[in-house]
Amino acid sequence: MFRTLRRRIRQKFYFKTENLVRCLRLFHDVVSETPLADKYWVCCGMLLGYAREGQLIKNDFDFDFHYWPEDVAELETALERLQAAGFKRCFRWVNNEGHTTEYALIYKEIKFEFFEATRTNGNIRWYTYHHRPPRQYINEVPAFELEPFEFYDRSWLKPVDHEAYLEQVYGDWRTPDPAYSFYEDCTAIVGHEPWTGDNRW
């Protein structure tokens, strides 16, 4: 009951489209003044909304981005600047090998997540996690180049062939699926195992 009430409060006061867009623009503007600018790119739900609907997806209340491991110093600077702007530490996900692969910040109840992307045998790989039960998932898609695109009056980066990327992640991405689960339905998952890492920042 508490979770349902909290979700309703968040939807009423924080998850309105105008607030999501305002916070997204603030995020962009802060990061654009850091060395991470032009070194991270949009993925998952935000990219799906752009490609399928030309706007943010209803009931998608977080924003996901990728970065390369060689840019982790730039990422850390961006994280510091974001925190100075009011974004709060949420989670720092560490895989079973003891390596941090994901950082999550929260701003006005909206989550902003950075996933490390690595190049592996012609593919791009990243980790996701689930804590009930604790599992780590390995995701891979064919390697791609990046290009800029405009979304909500800001310039971002995305895979050049974003349709092929979305098909790798969602399958039939053109058909909305409210029940889609990244832990059960993601077609980019190539392996999973019990997770023994940590997510405390």
Helices and strands as residue ranges (DSSP letters): H 2-13, H 17-31, E 40-43, H 44-52, E 62-67, G 69-71, H 72-84, E 88-94, E 100-107, E 110-116, E 118-120, E 123-131, E 134-142, E 146-151, E 154-159, H 162-170, E 189-194
